[in-house]
Amino acid sequence: MPRSKKRKASLYPLALFILTVAVLSGAAFAKEPKTYPESGKVIGIGQNEHTKTHPVTGNNMGGGSYSVYSHTYKIETETKIYEMDCGKTPMVFGSTGKECGGDKPLQIGDVIRFRVEKGTARIPLSDGSEQKLRVLSEEAKPETKPTDAKTSDAKQ
């Protein structure tokens, strides 16, 4: 067999191997679509205090601490009530960070979709990205008892 035919024959398995690895690695890194199975209504807005400190300089000047605030949101779903912290604190000026929600900040009465993973809630933004909020608390929604309008009739 001529030498060039042997070389071509030995390249076929190598090319097949490289193609297989490329296809399998692409399938392994394929991302699942982002889903937001939870839906809830914003029923409260507040602030969470964060204490920051000024560094001490070489001549023992500076130091001290100050408070900054981030926005918190109380979200009511069908079965739970979540309290979430936006986590955005001011970088330089002011004492309160930006609100969550992207272009349209979250307000009381807004219905949002989100998912919770490992103590973090993620909400979709209008630009296709996500915003992370830290879950501060999660509690079961209290069951509401229907008011019985016939209680006065039961006494008769």
ZAMARGU-4260 file (C-alpha; in steps of 0.2 Angstrom, whole numbers, plus 5000, padded with zeros to 4 digits):
<rodrens>
0) 5000/5000/5000 | 5007/5017/4995 | 5012/5028/5010 | 5000/5042/5006 | 4985/5030/5007
5) 4991/5023/5024 | 4992/5041/5031 | 4974/5045/5025 | 4968/5029/5032 | 4975/5033/5049
10) 4968/5051/5049 | 4950/5045/5048 | 4949/5038/5065 | 4957/5053/5072 | 4945/5065/5063
15) 4931/5054/5069 | 4937/5055/5087 | 4939/5074/5087 | 4921/5076/5079 | 4914/5064/5093
20) 4923/5074/5107 | 4917/5090/5100 | 4899/5084/5099 | 4898/5076/5116 | 4906/5091/5124
25) 4894/5103/5116 | 4880/5092/5123 | 4887/5092/5140 | 4889/5111/5141 | 4871/5114/5133
30) 4862/5125/5146 | 4845/5121/5151 | 4832/5135/5148 | 4830/5146/5163 | 4813/5143/5171
35) 4804/5153/5184 | 4791/5141/5192 | 4787/5153/5207 | 4774/5167/5205 | 4770/5179/5219
40) 4764/5197/5223 | 4775/5210/5231 | 4765/5214/5247 | 4779/5224/5256 | 4794/5234/5254
45) 4807/5239/5267 | 4826/5242/5270 | 4839/5231/5277 | 4854/5239/5286 | 4872/5235/5282
50) 4886/5241/5292 | 4902/5246/5283 | 4919/5252/5290 | 4931/5265/5284 | 4949/5259/5283
55) 4962/5265/5295 | 4976/5274/5286 | 4995/5272/5290 | 4995/5286/5303 | 4980/5279/5312
60) 4968/5291/5304 | 4951/5286/5298 | 4942/5271/5303 | 4925/5270/5310 | 4909/5263/5304
65) 4893/5269/5295 | 4876/5262/5289 | 4870/5259/5272 | 4853/5251/5266 | 4847/5239/5253
70) 4829/5237/5248 | 4819/5222/5254 | 4804/5214/5247 | 4790/5203/5254 | 4783/5192/5241
75) 4767/5181/5244 | 4765/5165/5233 | 4750/5153/5235 | 4759/5143/5249 | 4773/5154/5256
80) 4779/5171/5260 | 4797/5176/5256 | 4807/5191/5262 | 4821/5195/5250 | 4835/5207/5250
85) 4840/5216/5234 | 4858/5218/5241 | 4862/5233/5231 | 4871/5246/5242 | 4877/5263/5237
90) 4894/5264/5230 | 4899/5282/5234 | 4885/5294/5238 | 4869/5291/5248 | 4864/5279/5260
95) 4852/5268/5250 | 4856/5257/5235 | 4846/5255/5219 | 4830/5245/5219 | 4828/5228/5211
100) 4818/5225/5195 | 4829/5232/5182 | 4821/5246/5171 | 4805/5245/5181 | 4808/5244/5200
105) 4798/5232/5210 | 4783/5240/5218 | 4769/5234/5230 | 4756/5225/5220 | 4768/5219/5206
110) 4766/5201/5202 | 4784/5193/5198 | 4790/5176/5192 | 4806/5169/5201 | 4815/5153/5206
115) 4824/5149/5222 | 4840/5140/5222 | 4852/5138/5237 | 4845/5153/5247 | 4845/5164/5232
120) 4830/5170/5222 | 4832/5174/5203 | 4820/5186/5194 | 4820/5188/5175 | 4824/5206/5169
125) 4818/5214/5153 | 4835/5213/5144 | 4835/5194/5146 | 4847/5194/5161 | 4843/5189/5179
130) 4844/5198/5195 | 4849/5189/5211 | 4840/5192/5228 | 4845/5185/5244 | 4831/5175/5253
135) 4831/5182/5271 | 4816/5172/5276 | 4803/5159/5270 | 4788/5155/5279 | 4772/5146/5276
140) 4757/5157/5271 | 4744/5157/5285 | 4728/5148/5280 | 4714/5160/5279 | 4697/5153/5286
145) 4682/5158/5276 | 4670/5169/5287 | 4654/5160/5290 | 4640/5172/5287 | 4627/5160/5294
150) 4634/5160/5312 | 4619/5170/5318 | 4608/5157/5310 | 4617/5143/5319 | 4612/5150/5336
155) 4593/5150/5332
</rodrens>
